[in-house]
Amino acid sequence: MKKLFIVNSRAEPKVLARFKSAVSEYSAKYPEETGIIYTEFAGHASEAAKRAAGEQDLMVVACGGDGTMHEVANSLAQSGTPMALIPLGTGNDFTRSIMDENHRRNCEVCLKDIYSDKYAIKNSDLIRVISYDRFGNKIEANSAWCLNVASIGFDTEVQLRAKGKVLAHPNSSFVRNTAYITSAFGCLFGNRHFDFKFNALRADGKPNESVKTRHTLIAVCNASYYGDGFCPAPQAKIDDGLLNCCAIDAVGLPRSLYLITKYKNGKHDGYKEIDNFVTTVVTVEATGSRDLNGNYDGEDFSGHRVTFECVPGSIKLAIYS
């Protein structure tokens, strides 16, 4: 099978140099099987993957962080073309759910398995995210497939602050590695409450519509981790046809400081302020004058009403043996 590597050229320089060195050996040894594209502009990964979608005897390998994987997955969704992953990003959160630490930390191990066919192709789920304005019109630019986790509320504010820190210090590994957690604690002292309600056909038999109309956040999960290791859905599986959701009530600062540590470590089940449930589709709607700000796979979006639907078997993923 041919391999097309789509590589984020803005990955951390040392990690990218290590990948280039490793992949050059395989491309020299297997030139007919290897294609490599280094991204040159925003959306390049998506464009390259879209051209490859549907091609026979080809596997697309997304090499980068969650953003690169999001772009490639959106172009390959429902195409039948398999996708492999080589983590070159900062958090690499989706890969925490599908590979061991040896593969997550070593691109050489991933490359060896790709060329040795030491992987299994799994039909995996995606979340279809559809955003609407206050008049009920679909917002195409804010609608997409989500591979990992989508969320609305506090964590989106955290992400925006973390991105700002990384952009201000693009060459600092320390800032890259600590941006999310330091931003999370910083945002705790700012705006923590957001006006929205949600509706879902729940597997636990509880009422479909949320009782409260103000929350800290809601996370809709296909996999378990996001935000550089936060674990909103420890029981999530990428191939079960279900969404694991976590909604947190609007809580005061002292309680927020306590709950965030539980939330980060996936130990937040059972607290009265936290609603964990499983569903196949959930709709979140603004209850105030402001539209909702959210993110899917770390990419920002907005809308007045947003539907999240699990679409089983929407993408073929190569899972390392």
C-alpha positions as CSV (number, residue, x, y, z in Angstrom):
1,M,0.0,0.0,0.0
2,K,1.2,3.5,-0.9
3,K,1.8,6.0,1.9
4,L,1.1,9.7,1.6
5,F,2.6,11.6,4.6
6,I,1.0,15.0,5.2
7,V,3.3,16.8,7.6
8,N,2.7,20.0,9.6
9,S,5.8,22.1,8.7
10,R,5.1,24.2,11.8
11,A,5.6,21.4,14.2
12,E,8.1,21.9,17.0
13,P,11.5,22.2,15.2
14,K,13.4,19.5,17.0
15,V,10.5,17.0,16.6
16,L,10.1,17.9,13.0
17,A,13.8,17.4,12.3
18,R,13.7,14.0,13.9
19,F,10.8,13.0,11.7
20,K,12.5,14.3,8.6
21,S,15.6,12.3,9.3
22,A,13.6,9.1,10.0
23,V,11.3,9.3,7.0
24,S,14.1,10.1,4.6
25,E,15.5,6.6,5.1
26,Y,12.2,4.9,4.2
27,S,11.5,7.2,1.3
28,A,15.0,6.3,-0.1
29,K,14.4,2.6,0.4
30,Y,10.7,2.6,-0.8
31,P,10.5,5.5,-3.3
32,E,7.5,4.0,-5.2
33,E,5.5,3.6,-2.0
34,T,6.2,7.0,-0.4
35,G,4.8,10.5,-1.0
36,I,5.5,13.4,1.4
37,I,3.8,16.8,1.5
38,Y,4.9,19.5,4.0
39,T,2.2,22.0,4.6
40,E,2.8,25.5,3.3
41,F,-0.3,27.4,4.3
42,A,-3.4,27.2,6.5
43,G,-5.7,24.4,5.2
44,H,-3.0,22.8,3.1
45,A,-3.3,19.5,5.0
46,S,-7.1,19.4,4.3
47,E,-6.5,20.2,0.6
48,A,-3.9,17.5,0.2
49,A,-6.0,14.9,1.9
50,K,-9.1,15.8,-0.1
51,R,-7.1,15.1,-3.3
52,A,-6.1,11.7,-2.0
53,A,-9.6,10.8,-0.7
54,G,-11.0,7.7,-2.5
55,E,-7.7,6.7,-4.1
56,Q,-7.2,3.0,-4.2
57,D,-4.3,1.2,-2.4
58,L,-3.3,4.4,-0.5
59,M,-3.1,5.3,3.2
60,V,-2.8,8.9,4.3
61,V,-0.6,9.5,7.3
62,A,-1.3,12.7,9.3
63,C,1.9,13.9,10.9
64,G,1.4,16.7,13.4
65,G,-0.8,17.6,16.3
66,D,-4.6,17.4,16.8
67,G,-5.2,20.3,14.3
68,T,-3.5,18.4,11.5
69,M,-5.3,15.3,12.3
70,H,-8.6,17.2,12.4
71,E,-8.0,18.6,8.9
72,V,-7.0,15.3,7.4
73,A,-9.9,13.4,9.1
74,N,-12.4,16.0,7.7
75,S,-11.2,15.4,4.2
76,L,-11.2,11.6,4.5
77,A,-14.5,11.2,6.3
78,Q,-16.7,8.6,4.6
79,S,-14.2,8.2,1.7
80,G,-13.0,4.7,2.6
81,T,-9.3,5.9,2.4
82,P,-7.5,4.8,5.7
83,M,-5.7,7.3,7.9
84,A,-2.7,6.7,10.1
85,L,-1.3,9.1,12.7
86,I,2.2,10.1,13.7
87,P,2.1,12.5,16.7
88,L,4.3,15.6,16.1
89,G,2.2,18.2,18.1
90,T,2.3,19.5,21.6
91,G,-0.6,17.8,23.3
92,N,-1.3,15.0,20.8
93,D,-4.5,14.3,22.8
94,F,-6.4,12.1,20.4
95,T,-3.4,9.7,20.1
96,R,-3.6,9.1,23.9
97,S,-6.7,7.0,23.3
98,I,-5.4,4.9,20.4
99,M,-1.7,4.2,20.9
100,D,0.9,3.5,23.6
101,E,3.5,6.0,24.9
102,N,6.2,4.4,22.9
103,H,4.4,5.2,19.6
104,R,3.3,8.6,20.9
105,R,6.9,9.7,21.8
106,N,8.8,8.1,18.9
107,C,8.0,8.8,15.3
108,E,10.6,6.1,14.3
109,V,8.4,3.4,15.9
110,C,5.3,4.6,14.0
111,L,7.2,4.6,10.7
112,K,8.6,1.2,11.3
113,D,5.1,-0.2,11.9
114,I,3.6,1.6,8.9
115,Y,6.2,0.1,6.5
116,S,6.1,-3.3,8.2
117,D,2.2,-3.4,8.0
118,K,2.1,-3.8,11.8
119,Y,-1.3,-2.2,12.2
120,A,-5.0,-3.0,11.9
121,I,-7.5,-0.9,10.0
122,K,-10.5,-0.1,12.3
123,N,-13.8,1.5,11.3
124,S,-14.0,4.4,13.8
125,D,-16.7,6.9,14.7
126,L,-16.7,10.6,14.1
127,I,-18.8,13.4,15.6
128,R,-20.7,15.4,13.0
129,V,-20.9,19.0,14.3
130,I,-23.5,21.3,12.7
131,S,-23.7,24.9,13.8
132,Y,-26.8,27.1,13.3
133,D,-27.3,30.9,13.7
134,R,-30.2,32.3,15.8
135,F,-32.5,32.1,12.8
136,G,-31.9,28.4,12.3
137,N,-29.6,28.7,9.3
138,K,-26.7,26.3,9.0
139,I,-23.3,28.0,9.3
140,E,-21.1,26.0,6.9
141,A,-17.9,27.6,8.1
142,N,-18.6,26.5,11.7
143,S,-19.7,22.9,10.9
144,A,-17.3,20.0,10.6
145,W,-16.4,16.5,11.5
146,C,-14.7,16.0,14.9
147,L,-12.3,13.2,15.5
148,N,-11.7,13.6,19.2
149,V,-13.6,16.0,21.5
150,A,-15.9,19.0,20.9
151,S,-16.8,21.4,23.7
152,I,-18.5,24.6,24.6
153,G,-17.8,27.0,27.4
154,F,-15.0,27.4,29.8
155,D,-12.5,25.1,28.1
156,T,-12.8,27.1,24.9
157,E,-11.8,30.2,26.8
158,V,-8.9,28.3,28.2
159,Q,-7.8,27.2,24.7
160,L,-7.9,30.7,23.3
161,R,-5.7,31.9,26.1
162,A,-3.3,29.0,25.7
163,K,-3.1,29.6,21.9
164,G,-2.2,33.2,22.7
165,K,0.6,32.2,24.9
166,V,2.1,29.8,22.3
167,L,1.8,32.4,19.6
168,A,3.6,34.9,21.8
169,H,6.4,32.4,22.5
170,P,6.6,30.1,19.4
171,N,10.0,28.8,20.2
172,S,9.5,28.0,23.8
173,S,9.0,24.3,24.6
174,F,8.2,25.2,28.2
175,V,5.4,27.5,27.1
176,R,4.0,24.9,24.7
177,N,4.0,22.2,27.4
178,T,2.4,24.3,30.1
179,A,0.2,26.7,28.2
180,Y,-3.1,24.8,28.7
181,I,-2.8,24.0,32.4
182,T,-1.6,27.5,33.3
183,S,-4.4,29.0,31.2
184,A,-7.0,26.8,32.9
185,F,-6.1,28.1,36.3
186,G,-5.9,31.6,35.0
187,C,-9.4,31.5,33.5
188,L,-10.8,30.2,36.8
189,F,-10.5,33.7,38.1
190,G,-12.3,35.1,35.0
191,N,-15.5,34.2,33.3
192,R,-16.5,30.7,34.2
193,H,-20.2,30.7,33.5
194,F,-22.0,30.4,30.1
195,D,-25.7,30.6,29.2
196,F,-26.8,27.5,27.4
197,K,-29.0,24.4,27.7
198,F,-28.7,21.0,26.1
199,N,-31.1,18.3,24.9
200,A,-30.2,14.6,24.4
201,L,-31.8,11.2,24.3
202,R,-30.0,9.8,27.3
203,A,-29.1,6.2,27.9
204,D,-29.6,6.6,31.7
205,G,-33.3,7.5,31.4
206,K,-32.9,11.0,32.9
207,P,-34.9,13.9,31.3
208,N,-33.8,14.8,27.8
209,E,-33.5,18.5,28.5
210,S,-31.1,20.0,31.0
211,V,-32.8,21.5,34.1
212,K,-30.3,24.4,34.3
213,T,-29.6,27.0,31.7
214,R,-26.2,28.1,32.9
215,H,-23.1,25.9,32.9
216,T,-19.4,26.0,33.1
217,L,-18.9,23.7,30.1
218,I,-20.1,20.8,28.1
219,A,-17.7,18.3,26.5
220,V,-18.9,15.9,23.8
221,C,-16.4,13.1,23.4
222,N,-15.6,10.4,20.8
223,A,-12.3,9.7,22.6
224,S,-11.1,10.4,26.2
225,Y,-8.6,13.2,26.2
226,Y,-8.2,16.8,25.2
227,G,-6.5,20.0,26.4
228,D,-3.1,18.5,26.9
229,G,-4.2,15.5,29.0
230,F,-7.6,16.6,30.5
231,C,-9.8,13.5,30.6
232,P,-13.5,14.3,30.4
233,A,-14.6,10.9,29.2
234,P,-12.4,8.0,30.6
235,Q,-14.9,5.4,29.3
236,A,-15.1,6.7,25.8
237,K,-14.5,4.3,22.8
238,I,-13.9,5.4,19.3
239,D,-15.9,2.6,17.7
240,D,-19.0,2.1,20.0
241,G,-21.4,4.4,18.1
242,L,-21.8,6.5,21.2
243,L,-20.9,10.0,22.5
244,N,-19.7,10.3,26.1
245,C,-20.8,13.7,27.4
246,C,-19.8,15.7,30.5
247,A,-21.7,18.9,31.5
248,I,-20.6,21.0,34.5
249,D,-22.9,23.3,36.3
250,A,-22.0,27.0,37.0
251,V,-20.1,26.7,40.2
252,G,-18.2,29.1,42.5
253,L,-14.5,29.6,42.5
254,P,-13.6,27.4,45.5
255,R,-15.6,24.5,44.1
256,S,-14.1,25.1,40.6
257,L,-10.6,24.8,42.0
258,Y,-11.5,21.4,43.5
259,L,-13.4,20.0,40.6
260,I,-10.8,21.0,37.9
261,T,-8.3,18.6,39.4
262,K,-10.8,15.8,39.4
263,Y,-11.8,16.6,35.8
264,K,-8.3,16.7,34.6
265,N,-7.6,13.2,35.9
266,G,-10.9,11.7,34.8
267,K,-12.1,11.2,38.4
268,H,-15.1,13.5,38.2
269,D,-17.9,11.0,38.1
270,G,-20.4,11.1,41.0
271,Y,-20.2,14.8,41.8
272,K,-23.6,16.5,42.0
273,E,-22.4,19.5,39.9
274,I,-21.2,17.2,37.1
275,D,-23.6,15.4,34.7
276,N,-22.0,12.5,32.8
277,F,-24.1,10.7,30.3
278,V,-24.0,8.7,27.1
279,T,-26.0,9.5,23.9
280,T,-25.9,9.3,20.1
281,V,-26.9,13.0,19.5
282,V,-26.9,16.1,21.7
283,T,-28.0,19.7,20.9
284,V,-26.7,22.7,22.7
285,E,-28.5,26.0,22.5
286,A,-27.6,29.5,23.8
287,T,-30.1,30.8,26.4
288,G,-28.7,34.3,26.5
289,S,-28.0,37.0,24.0
290,R,-24.5,35.8,23.1
291,D,-23.8,33.0,20.7
292,L,-21.9,30.0,21.8
293,N,-18.1,29.7,21.5
294,G,-16.8,26.2,21.2
295,N,-14.0,24.1,19.7
296,Y,-13.7,20.8,17.9
297,D,-10.4,19.0,18.0
298,G,-9.0,22.3,19.2
299,E,-10.3,24.4,16.3
300,D,-12.6,27.3,17.2
301,F,-16.2,27.6,16.1
302,S,-19.4,29.5,17.1
303,G,-23.1,29.3,16.7
304,H,-26.4,29.9,18.5
305,R,-27.4,26.3,18.4
306,V,-25.1,23.3,17.7
307,T,-25.9,19.7,17.1
308,F,-23.4,16.9,17.8
309,E,-24.1,13.5,16.3
310,C,-22.1,10.3,16.4
311,V,-21.8,8.8,12.9
312,P,-20.5,5.2,13.4
313,G,-17.7,3.9,11.2
314,S,-17.2,7.2,9.4
315,I,-13.4,6.9,9.1
316,K,-10.9,4.1,8.7
317,L,-8.1,4.4,11.2
318,A,-4.8,2.5,11.2
319,I,-4.2,1.3,14.8
320,Y,-0.7,0.2,15.6
321,S,-0.3,-3.4,16.8
